């Protein structure tokens, strides 16, 4: 994955939580892409920038997390275990979220008003079962991996997106679940030999989140897996597919 693709994904994914990076962060990204500065130097500059510009506080999370997403996509290798999810979450949100939220399975049950469900919430996993449910999903996926050498590539992709959707429905963390699961998904798909198109995450991250919601609801009035399949198709097989809605990335 190119540096510019990694940055575009990092910036784009902030839209899942209604966040946007600062113009300054985009300027720093361009310097990093041209190899003028390292990721560590970019983050240090961003911290100094935000310490001087308190009025830009609404961009702090997006700026720092975008930088870290880009860094992970450029440097991190995947370990296929639930602890990898915790590691990614810790890397992304250390110093951004509360310490006891970072890299830790949540200790409370969640409800979230989902606009795509007209304000209803999904049935996220009970916090007491998060570890058990993650172990089950990873073990099931490991069994499916054994059949990959004989499977069609699109069949593998559909299976992987089902797995990713199940992980997301568990919602193991207090906040930052979609960004964490998206990064894990990209690393996993790359390990399986897929070439990742950056534009869907860069420009349609909110679509991705809404598609996950509709894929996981039990309400028949809203249940729809087609949107997630369409996102998968655009990301892995057919970049000409049009998705509704867009957002601004690094250009």
N, C-alpha and C positions, 0 to 999 in steps of 0.2 A: 504494500500500500504506500502511495506517495505521501510526502509530508503534507501537501496541500489537501489531499483527500482526508487525511487524519484530522487536520484542523477543521475542515468543513463539517465533518461528522461531529467533532467536539462542540463546535459552535451550534450546529443545528439541533443537537440533542437537548440543549437547554430549553427549547420551546416546549418540551413535554411538561415543564413546570411553569410555563409562562415567563421564563427568564430570557434576557437578551444580553449578549456581550457588549462591552464598551467599544467605541471606536479605537481607543488606545490599545485594547487587547488585539484587535484586528491588525493594527500597525505592527505590534510585536510579533504576531504570527507571521507576517510577511518577512520580517527579519529572520525569524527562525527557519522559515522555508528556504531562504537564500543562504542558510548556514552561517549567518553573521553572529548568532547567539545560540546558546543551548537552551533546553527546556528549563533547566534550573535557573538560568539567568532571566528568562522570561518571567517565571513565577516571582523571582525576587523583585524585578522591576514592577510587576503588577501590585505586589504588596506595598512597595514604596509609593506607587501612584495612588493607591486607595488610602494609605495613611495620610497623604497630603490633600486628598479630595473626598472629604466626608460626604459631600453632596452626591457622589457617584456610588453610594453604598449599595444601591439596588443592582449594580452590575458586578459586585464583588464575587458572589457565588458563581455566576456564569463565567466570569473571567478565569477564576482559579480552576474550576472543574473542567472547563473546555481545554485548558492547557494540559491538565492531567490525563484527560481522555486521549488527546492527541499523542501524548508521551507513551501511554500504555499501548496504543495501537501501533506505535513504531518500535517499541522495545520489549514488550512483555510476551512471554510464551505461555501457552495454556497448560494448566494442570487440571485434569478433568475430575474435580471433586467439589463438593459443596463449599469447602474451605476456600476455593478459588473465588467464589462469589464474595465471601467475606473479605478476602484480600483486595479485590477490586474496589469494593465499597470503602474500605479503609483508606486505600490510596486516593480515591477521588475526593473523599469528604473529610479527611483529617484536618482539623482546624477550621472547618466550615460548619459542620453540625456539632451538636453537643457530644462530648466525649463518650458518653454511655450509649449513644446512637451509632457510633462509627464502627463498622466492622462487626457489629453484634446483632444477633437475632433479636427482633423486637420482643418486649416483655409485656405488651398490651395487645388487646384485640383492636382491629381497625375497622372503621367505616369511612367512606369517602363519597361525597356527592359527585356523581359522574354526569356531566352535562349531556353526554351522548345517550345516557339512560334517563334523561329528564330528571336529574337530581337523585336518582336511586343509587344505592351502593352495591358493589359486588360482594359475594360471600368470600372474603379473603380467609386464608387459613387461620384457625385458632392458634394463638401464639405458643401454646403448650405443645403443639404438634409440628412446629416448623421443622425441627431437626429430623424428625421421623419422616415427614413428607418429602423433604429434600433428598434424603437417602433413598427413598423409594423411587423417585423420579430419575435420579442418577443411575441407579441400578437397572431400571427398565431401559434407559437409553444405552447403557453398556451392552445389554443383551441385543438391542437392535443394531448396534455397531458391528456385531459379528456378521450380519447379513449384508453390510455395505459393499463388499467386493463383487457381489452378484446383482446388486440393485441398480436400477435406472437412476441417473443423477437427480432428476426431478422428484422421484419417489423419496430419495434420501433427503432432499431439501424440505419436502412437505413434512416428513417425519421429524426433522430437526426443528422446524418452526412449531410443530405441535409440542415438542419437548420444551422449547423456550417459552411458549405460551403458558404451559403448566407451571414452569418455574415462576413466571411473572405473577400468576394468580396466587401463588403462595404468599407473595409480598413479604419476604423475610425481614425487611428492615423498616424502621419507622418512616424514613423518607429516602428518596433517591433510588427507588427500586427499578424504575424504567431505564434510567441511565446505566445503572449497574448491569442489568440483564442484557441491555443492548450491546454493551461492550463485551460481555461474556459471549454473546451470540456471534459477534463478528469474529472474535478470536477462535471460536469453535468452528465456524464455517470455513475460515481460512485454513485451519488445521486439516479439515476434510478436503481441501483442495479447491474450494470455490473462490472465484474472483468476486470481490465485493464491490458493487457500484455504490459510490458515496452519496450520490444525489438524493436517493430516497430519505436517508437520515438527515442530510444537510438541509433539505427543503420541505420534508413532509414528516417530521418527527412526531408532531401532534396527531397526524393521521395514524401513525404506527401505534401510539398509545390508545387511541380510540378503537382501532382494530383489535387490539388485545382485549379491551373491555368487552366489545361485542362478541368476541370469540369465547369469552369465559362466562358470560351471563347465562343463567338458567331460565331467564324470562323469555318465553317464546315470542313475545311481541318485539323483542330487540335482538334475539340471538341471530348472529350472522358471522360466518367464518370466511365469507368471500373477500372481505376487505383485507384480511391478513394474508390470504393467498395472493391477492393482487399485489400487495406490497412485496411479498417474496419474489413474485415473477419479475417485477421491475428491478429489484435489487440484484437478482442473480442471473436472469435469463433474457429479459427484454426491456432495456432502458427506455424504449420509446413509449411504453405504457404511460398514460396520463393518470395521475392521482389528483383528487380534488384537494384544493387548499395548498398554500405554499408559504414559505417564510424566507427571510433573507439570510444568506450565508456569506462566506468569504469569497470574493470574486476577483 
